Amino acid sequence: MPTTLSTTSLRALVLEDEALILMAIEAVLSDARYEVRTASTGPQALALLDAHTFDVAVLDIGLKSGSSIEVADALLKRAIPFVFSTGSSDSVPIEFAAIPIIAKPFAEKDLVSLVGSVLAPR
């Protein structure tokens, strides 16, 4: 009997406060077969974390309304791997030194590769 492959998508949370960048990241990850939920503020992202299960996340470090560090803490507590994205020299607290960072602007393939690499150990 042939084995059937699962068509279940990995679920990704994207926190980005720039609408065009958010839509671009969502499109790239969707094309890579991720089921994507998006947020443009930390509180929206935390609400999504409470309401849904995620396999991975992409967080903009510096948000107009603060930072994504509270969301990063919540992801660590839930053991959900994530990457930071940044378009500036925003500093990352020492406890997140091991979290990969992708600099904006980035190539689509680089984002997909980095997200996939943090999932690999799971």
Biotite code that builds the C-alpha atoms (Angstrom):
import biotite.structure as struc

atoms = struc.array([
    struc.Atom([0.000, 0.000, 0.000], chain_id="A", res_id=1, res_name="MET", atom_name="CA", element="C"),
    struc.Atom([1.497, 3.424, -0.945], chain_id="A", res_id=2, res_name="PRO", atom_name="CA", element="C"),
    struc.Atom([2.358, 5.859, 1.786], chain_id="A", res_id=3, res_name="THR", atom_name="CA", element="C"),
    struc.Atom([0.454, 9.126, 1.647], chain_id="A", res_id=4, res_name="THR", atom_name="CA", element="C"),
    struc.Atom([2.310, 12.306, 2.367], chain_id="A", res_id=5, res_name="LEU", atom_name="CA", element="C"),
    struc.Atom([0.857, 14.777, 4.819], chain_id="A", res_id=6, res_name="SER", atom_name="CA", element="C"),
    struc.Atom([-0.354, 18.008, 3.280], chain_id="A", res_id=7, res_name="THR", atom_name="CA", element="C"),
    struc.Atom([-0.437, 19.747, 6.638], chain_id="A", res_id=8, res_name="THR", atom_name="CA", element="C"),
    struc.Atom([1.330, 23.096, 6.477], chain_id="A", res_id=9, res_name="SER", atom_name="CA", element="C"),
    struc.Atom([3.676, 24.376, 9.099], chain_id="A", res_id=10, res_name="LEU", atom_name="CA", element="C"),
    struc.Atom([2.168, 27.325, 10.924], chain_id="A", res_id=11, res_name="ARG", atom_name="CA", element="C"),
    struc.Atom([4.079, 30.609, 11.042], chain_id="A", res_id=12, res_name="ALA", atom_name="CA", element="C"),
    struc.Atom([3.483, 33.784, 13.015], chain_id="A", res_id=13, res_name="LEU", atom_name="CA", element="C"),
    struc.Atom([4.806, 37.004, 11.482], chain_id="A", res_id=14, res_name="VAL", atom_name="CA", element="C"),
    struc.Atom([5.081, 40.186, 13.557], chain_id="A", res_id=15, res_name="LEU", atom_name="CA", element="C"),
    struc.Atom([5.913, 43.206, 11.388], chain_id="A", res_id=16, res_name="GLU", atom_name="CA", element="C"),
    struc.Atom([4.643, 46.769, 11.672], chain_id="A", res_id=17, res_name="ASP", atom_name="CA", element="C"),
    struc.Atom([5.388, 47.876, 8.088], chain_id="A", res_id=18, res_name="GLU", atom_name="CA", element="C"),
    struc.Atom([2.355, 46.807, 6.036], chain_id="A", res_id=19, res_name="ALA", atom_name="CA", element="C"),
    struc.Atom([4.202, 46.239, 2.742], chain_id="A", res_id=20, res_name="LEU", atom_name="CA", element="C"),
    struc.Atom([6.953, 44.213, 4.391], chain_id="A", res_id=21, res_name="ILE", atom_name="CA", element="C"),
    struc.Atom([4.344, 42.229, 6.340], chain_id="A", res_id=22, res_name="LEU", atom_name="CA", element="C"),
    struc.Atom([2.498, 41.378, 3.132], chain_id="A", res_id=23, res_name="MET", atom_name="CA", element="C"),
    struc.Atom([5.757, 40.436, 1.398], chain_id="A", res_id=24, res_name="ALA", atom_name="CA", element="C"),
    struc.Atom([6.846, 38.100, 4.216], chain_id="A", res_id=25, res_name="ILE", atom_name="CA", element="C"),
    struc.Atom([3.367, 36.569, 4.317], chain_id="A", res_id=26, res_name="GLU", atom_name="CA", element="C"),
    struc.Atom([3.460, 35.951, 0.550], chain_id="A", res_id=27, res_name="ALA", atom_name="CA", element="C"),
    struc.Atom([6.960, 34.434, 0.646], chain_id="A", res_id=28, res_name="VAL", atom_name="CA", element="C"),
    struc.Atom([6.105, 32.059, 3.487], chain_id="A", res_id=29, res_name="LEU", atom_name="CA", element="C"),
    struc.Atom([2.728, 31.183, 1.977], chain_id="A", res_id=30, res_name="SER", atom_name="CA", element="C"),
    struc.Atom([4.457, 30.335, -1.316], chain_id="A", res_id=31, res_name="ASP", atom_name="CA", element="C"),
    struc.Atom([6.795, 28.105, 0.709], chain_id="A", res_id=32, res_name="ALA", atom_name="CA", element="C"),
    struc.Atom([3.676, 26.286, 1.993], chain_id="A", res_id=33, res_name="ARG", atom_name="CA", element="C"),
    struc.Atom([3.467, 27.815, 5.463], chain_id="A", res_id=34, res_name="TYR", atom_name="CA", element="C"),
    struc.Atom([0.098, 28.671, 6.957], chain_id="A", res_id=35, res_name="GLU", atom_name="CA", element="C"),
    struc.Atom([0.725, 32.281, 7.996], chain_id="A", res_id=36, res_name="VAL", atom_name="CA", element="C"),
    struc.Atom([-0.952, 34.467, 10.612], chain_id="A", res_id=37, res_name="ARG", atom_name="CA", element="C"),
    struc.Atom([0.151, 38.074, 10.883], chain_id="A", res_id=38, res_name="THR", atom_name="CA", element="C"),
    struc.Atom([0.276, 40.787, 13.505], chain_id="A", res_id=39, res_name="ALA", atom_name="CA", element="C"),
    struc.Atom([1.458, 44.377, 13.382], chain_id="A", res_id=40, res_name="SER", atom_name="CA", element="C"),
    struc.Atom([1.751, 44.930, 17.158], chain_id="A", res_id=41, res_name="THR", atom_name="CA", element="C"),
    struc.Atom([3.082, 42.959, 20.090], chain_id="A", res_id=42, res_name="GLY", atom_name="CA", element="C"),
    struc.Atom([-0.351, 42.636, 21.745], chain_id="A", res_id=43, res_name="PRO", atom_name="CA", element="C"),
    struc.Atom([-1.849, 41.298, 18.477], chain_id="A", res_id=44, res_name="GLN", atom_name="CA", element="C"),
    struc.Atom([0.944, 38.721, 18.230], chain_id="A", res_id=45, res_name="ALA", atom_name="CA", element="C"),
    struc.Atom([0.454, 37.655, 21.861], chain_id="A", res_id=46, res_name="LEU", atom_name="CA", element="C"),
    struc.Atom([-3.282, 37.250, 21.254], chain_id="A", res_id=47, res_name="ALA", atom_name="CA", element="C"),
    struc.Atom([-2.541, 35.050, 18.231], chain_id="A", res_id=48, res_name="LEU", atom_name="CA", element="C"),
    struc.Atom([-0.149, 32.963, 20.338], chain_id="A", res_id=49, res_name="LEU", atom_name="CA", element="C"),
    struc.Atom([-2.923, 32.421, 22.863], chain_id="A", res_id=50, res_name="ASP", atom_name="CA", element="C"),
    struc.Atom([-5.458, 31.483, 20.184], chain_id="A", res_id=51, res_name="ALA", atom_name="CA", element="C"),
    struc.Atom([-3.381, 29.349, 17.789], chain_id="A", res_id=52, res_name="HIS", atom_name="CA", element="C"),
    struc.Atom([-0.544, 26.882, 17.645], chain_id="A", res_id=53, res_name="THR", atom_name="CA", element="C"),
    struc.Atom([2.588, 27.881, 15.727], chain_id="A", res_id=54, res_name="PHE", atom_name="CA", element="C"),
    struc.Atom([5.657, 25.995, 14.535], chain_id="A", res_id=55, res_name="ASP", atom_name="CA", element="C"),
    struc.Atom([7.834, 29.044, 13.868], chain_id="A", res_id=56, res_name="VAL", atom_name="CA", element="C"),
    struc.Atom([7.794, 32.852, 13.960], chain_id="A", res_id=57, res_name="ALA", atom_name="CA", element="C"),
    struc.Atom([9.424, 35.844, 12.287], chain_id="A", res_id=58, res_name="VAL", atom_name="CA", element="C"),
    struc.Atom([9.624, 38.939, 14.498], chain_id="A", res_id=59, res_name="LEU", atom_name="CA", element="C"),
    struc.Atom([10.564, 42.475, 13.549], chain_id="A", res_id=60, res_name="ASP", atom_name="CA", element="C"),
    struc.Atom([12.835, 43.627, 16.380], chain_id="A", res_id=61, res_name="ILE", atom_name="CA", element="C"),
    struc.Atom([11.970, 47.320, 16.402], chain_id="A", res_id=62, res_name="GLY", atom_name="CA", element="C"),
    struc.Atom([8.301, 48.103, 16.196], chain_id="A", res_id=63, res_name="LEU", atom_name="CA", element="C"),
    struc.Atom([6.918, 51.638, 16.013], chain_id="A", res_id=64, res_name="LYS", atom_name="CA", element="C"),
    struc.Atom([5.012, 50.905, 19.212], chain_id="A", res_id=65, res_name="SER", atom_name="CA", element="C"),
    struc.Atom([7.846, 49.317, 21.175], chain_id="A", res_id=66, res_name="GLY", atom_name="CA", element="C"),
    struc.Atom([9.683, 46.075, 20.516], chain_id="A", res_id=67, res_name="SER", atom_name="CA", element="C"),
    struc.Atom([8.912, 42.440, 19.951], chain_id="A", res_id=68, res_name="SER", atom_name="CA", element="C"),
    struc.Atom([10.858, 41.272, 23.015], chain_id="A", res_id=69, res_name="ILE", atom_name="CA", element="C"),
    struc.Atom([7.710, 40.386, 24.992], chain_id="A", res_id=70, res_name="GLU", atom_name="CA", element="C"),
    struc.Atom([6.592, 38.198, 22.084], chain_id="A", res_id=71, res_name="VAL", atom_name="CA", element="C"),
    struc.Atom([10.081, 36.664, 21.867], chain_id="A", res_id=72, res_name="ALA", atom_name="CA", element="C"),
    struc.Atom([9.864, 35.795, 25.585], chain_id="A", res_id=73, res_name="ASP", atom_name="CA", element="C"),
    struc.Atom([6.479, 34.133, 25.021], chain_id="A", res_id=74, res_name="ALA", atom_name="CA", element="C"),
    struc.Atom([7.889, 32.124, 22.097], chain_id="A", res_id=75, res_name="LEU", atom_name="CA", element="C"),
    struc.Atom([10.835, 30.931, 24.191], chain_id="A", res_id=76, res_name="LEU", atom_name="CA", element="C"),
    struc.Atom([8.489, 29.851, 26.994], chain_id="A", res_id=77, res_name="LYS", atom_name="CA", element="C"),
    struc.Atom([6.440, 27.868, 24.454], chain_id="A", res_id=78, res_name="ARG", atom_name="CA", element="C"),
    struc.Atom([9.595, 26.431, 22.818], chain_id="A", res_id=79, res_name="ALA", atom_name="CA", element="C"),
    struc.Atom([8.594, 27.857, 19.426], chain_id="A", res_id=80, res_name="ILE", atom_name="CA", element="C"),
    struc.Atom([11.637, 28.608, 17.259], chain_id="A", res_id=81, res_name="PRO", atom_name="CA", element="C"),
    struc.Atom([11.851, 32.059, 15.697], chain_id="A", res_id=82, res_name="PHE", atom_name="CA", element="C"),
    struc.Atom([14.019, 34.513, 13.837], chain_id="A", res_id=83, res_name="VAL", atom_name="CA", element="C"),
    struc.Atom([14.349, 38.251, 14.169], chain_id="A", res_id=84, res_name="PHE", atom_name="CA", element="C"),
    struc.Atom([14.206, 40.584, 11.197], chain_id="A", res_id=85, res_name="SER", atom_name="CA", element="C"),
    struc.Atom([15.490, 44.131, 11.263], chain_id="A", res_id=86, res_name="THR", atom_name="CA", element="C"),
    struc.Atom([16.046, 47.047, 8.977], chain_id="A", res_id=87, res_name="GLY", atom_name="CA", element="C"),
    struc.Atom([18.077, 49.030, 11.469], chain_id="A", res_id=88, res_name="SER", atom_name="CA", element="C"),
    struc.Atom([20.686, 48.618, 14.156], chain_id="A", res_id=89, res_name="SER", atom_name="CA", element="C"),
    struc.Atom([18.177, 47.635, 16.831], chain_id="A", res_id=90, res_name="ASP", atom_name="CA", element="C"),
    struc.Atom([19.997, 45.811, 19.580], chain_id="A", res_id=91, res_name="SER", atom_name="CA", element="C"),
    struc.Atom([18.930, 42.416, 20.798], chain_id="A", res_id=92, res_name="VAL", atom_name="CA", element="C"),
    struc.Atom([19.056, 41.686, 24.540], chain_id="A", res_id=93, res_name="PRO", atom_name="CA", element="C"),
    struc.Atom([21.747, 39.214, 25.546], chain_id="A", res_id=94, res_name="ILE", atom_name="CA", element="C"),
    struc.Atom([19.225, 36.453, 26.310], chain_id="A", res_id=95, res_name="GLU", atom_name="CA", element="C"),
    struc.Atom([18.363, 36.395, 22.592], chain_id="A", res_id=96, res_name="PHE", atom_name="CA", element="C"),
    struc.Atom([21.961, 36.373, 21.313], chain_id="A", res_id=97, res_name="ALA", atom_name="CA", element="C"),
    struc.Atom([21.508, 32.870, 19.860], chain_id="A", res_id=98, res_name="ALA", atom_name="CA", element="C"),
    struc.Atom([18.410, 33.826, 17.842], chain_id="A", res_id=99, res_name="ILE", atom_name="CA", element="C"),
    struc.Atom([19.156, 34.219, 14.113], chain_id="A", res_id=100, res_name="PRO", atom_name="CA", element="C"),
    struc.Atom([18.686, 37.677, 12.600], chain_id="A", res_id=101, res_name="ILE", atom_name="CA", element="C"),
    struc.Atom([17.910, 38.463, 8.973], chain_id="A", res_id=102, res_name="ILE", atom_name="CA", element="C"),
    struc.Atom([18.585, 42.008, 7.786], chain_id="A", res_id=103, res_name="ALA", atom_name="CA", element="C"),
    struc.Atom([16.014, 43.831, 5.683], chain_id="A", res_id=104, res_name="LYS", atom_name="CA", element="C"),
    struc.Atom([15.880, 43.966, 2.772], chain_id="A", res_id=105, res_name="PRO", atom_name="CA", element="C"),
    struc.Atom([16.436, 40.244, 2.308], chain_id="A", res_id=106, res_name="PHE", atom_name="CA", element="C"),
    struc.Atom([16.102, 37.814, -0.572], chain_id="A", res_id=107, res_name="ALA", atom_name="CA", element="C"),
    struc.Atom([13.028, 35.586, -0.459], chain_id="A", res_id=108, res_name="GLU", atom_name="CA", element="C"),
    struc.Atom([15.145, 32.428, -0.615], chain_id="A", res_id=109, res_name="LYS", atom_name="CA", element="C"),
    struc.Atom([17.223, 33.634, 2.346], chain_id="A", res_id=110, res_name="ASP", atom_name="CA", element="C"),
    struc.Atom([14.130, 34.112, 4.491], chain_id="A", res_id=111, res_name="LEU", atom_name="CA", element="C"),
    struc.Atom([12.724, 30.685, 3.596], chain_id="A", res_id=112, res_name="VAL", atom_name="CA", element="C"),
    struc.Atom([16.119, 29.084, 4.206], chain_id="A", res_id=113, res_name="SER", atom_name="CA", element="C"),
    struc.Atom([16.587, 30.752, 7.602], chain_id="A", res_id=114, res_name="LEU", atom_name="CA", element="C"),
    struc.Atom([13.071, 29.900, 8.775], chain_id="A", res_id=115, res_name="VAL", atom_name="CA", element="C"),
    struc.Atom([13.590, 26.309, 7.650], chain_id="A", res_id=116, res_name="GLY", atom_name="CA", element="C"),
    struc.Atom([16.920, 26.128, 9.461], chain_id="A", res_id=117, res_name="SER", atom_name="CA", element="C"),
    struc.Atom([15.417, 27.000, 12.844], chain_id="A", res_id=118, res_name="VAL", atom_name="CA", element="C"),
    struc.Atom([12.809, 24.267, 12.302], chain_id="A", res_id=119, res_name="LEU", atom_name="CA", element="C"),
    struc.Atom([15.387, 21.614, 11.400], chain_id="A", res_id=120, res_name="ALA", atom_name="CA", element="C"),
    struc.Atom([16.324, 20.596, 14.973], chain_id="A", res_id=121, res_name="PRO", atom_name="CA", element="C"),
    struc.Atom([12.691, 19.887, 15.890], chain_id="A", res_id=122, res_name="ARG", atom_name="CA", element="C"),
])
